[in-house]
Amino acid sequence: MDANVVKKWSSSNEIFSTVQAALRLLLMAVFLGSLLMWIMAPTNTYKQSWLPSILAKLNSTYFEPKQGARLLIYTLPILFVAAMGCFYLHMGKELKNDKMARWQSKLDSAALTLGLVGNICLAFLFFPVTRGSSLLPLFGLTSENSIKYHIWLGNITMTLFTTHGICFIIYWAVTNELSQMLKWDKIGVSNLAGEIALVTGLAMWLTTIPRIRRKFFELFFYTHYLYIIFMIFFILHVGISFCGMMLPSFYLFVVDRYLRFDTLVMVSGGSGITPFISIIRELIYMSTQLNYKAPKVILICAFKNSSELTMLDLILPISGTPFDNSILQLQIEAFVTREKEPKIDNIKPIKAIKFKPHAKDAPLSSILGPKHWLWLGMIIASSFVIFLILLGIITHYYIYPIDHNSNIIFSTTWRSVINVLVVCICIVMTASAAVFWNKRQNDIETSQVQNMEGTTGSPSSFLNLHVTTDWHLH
């Protein structure tokens, strides 16, 4: 609400309160005066002094003196109090309504403020989980060490957004406007879209409870993909113009996620790893014996105790089986949920086996090759420049002729959808071009290396494992 309006409203309420208080004192004085006359009526003072004086002053041709005196002493004061009391109660009702309206206005303002603060937290939410971002290394951070910031920001964001939604629901209930919950206006904020985003956010938030996350790790992992629905409906809720403040982190996150999209991710908990072991062994066999081009594989597994990590030994081929580990890019992320550090008493120390490609195949260790930072910078810059160019063309030749920058004609939802589609197209187009170019270069380099090995007899077709005794818990 405008500050000047609030100031005038407050001043008006103060005047009303002062007038109401003065009127109440007047009515109390009149009523007490009437009671005094009733009390003094039987006394000689009233009969011999007050009444004769009143009768002498009321001697006229309009009223009989005694009737006029009784109307003045007994009737007029009570009727005056009754009439002015109605006016007093009316003023009280108006003040009460004003106070109620002022409280409702404060609730509406508080709900809006909570949403705005939540958007600030959301603006930083995706930075810690953008693994390939150049921003984290610039500040000496890694994605693994930054997860805690993502957790903190996520909890704060969902607390603010949940309170934001509850406040608006209470406001609509008090003002008898619950139908606003189903509102999806052509222009402005879409309440229904915000509620859908909030529900999906609550579903993700619920699975982050430590007890649920540890016991149902797969549920926690897959539920987090609801962030796609959350972000889509969040953008539809507030509009693309307002989303500019949280666009940087989400933009970089989308670029990072798309570059990893060729990647096969497997998530398991405890004994649920068994079918994935079979799949990975099959991929190893097909890659080695059938020259199958397998995708990059990420195995995310959770175990209760560190002793269960020995199940990962089953992934390795049978001893003596030739295996070119540079063919299958395998990354294993193991999480122990019920131990703070590994217990190695009475058990054989667990060894971490890292699948590291041959030195000559180093470019294959990254999707964008050894110069991946340069390629990533080119993808970010070129995709955003193309986005600005396409957005400018669409706005100039399609949106502006309809809306003329009034923001009251062209649909806010449709404008948001156009922007999201253009962003996705630009990222997919530039990132795909970079990936395919690097893949082509890698294929050429691989062919050259194989030709060199054929002439020199250098063995690179055997398992090249780097075994360390250091143990790390994720």
URNORKA-V283137 format. One record per helix or strand of 3 or more residues. SS is the DSSP state (~ for helix, > for strand). FROM is the first residue (numbers start at 1). LEN is the number of residues. Records with the same first field share a line. If there is no record, write none. Layout:
SS: FROM-LEN / FROM-LEN
This chain:
~: 3-38 / 44-14 / 65-61 / 134-5 / 143-32 / 178-5 / 191-17 / 210-6 / 217-22 / 242-4 / 247-13 / 270-20 / 306-10 / 359-7 / 372-32 / 412-45
>: 264-6 / 297-7 / 330-7 / 352-4 / 465-4
